[in-house]
């Protein structure tokens, strides 16, 4: 008997957030032929953030979170 290690998590997303995930899934479908579910995309985002070794220290707002996340990457350079 195989035991699943996956868990269900309920989340509340607004329409723009759901539309964004749906667009990612449709872009993948039309470019690769493989449908990506919202749940799979969210799971991949969590796994990616875990790989960055992020923690919640000092995060009180979305601004704090964005700054912490952006600090993981070099500044983007503009192409001309």
C-alpha positions, 0 to 999 in steps of 0.5 A: 500500500502506497501512502501519499505524503501530499496534504491538502491546503485551502487558500483564498485567492482573489480573481487576479491571482487565480487568473494569473495561475490559470494563465501560467497553466494555459501557457504551459499547455499550449507550449508543451501540451501538458496542463499544469494545475493551480495546486501544482504551480503553488506547490512548485512555488513553495518548493522553490522558496524552500530551496532559497532557505527563506525564513519568516524573521522580520516579515510583518507585511507584504513589503517586508516579504517582497524585500526579503525575496528580492534580496535573494536575487541580483538586481535585474539589468535593463536591456536596450 
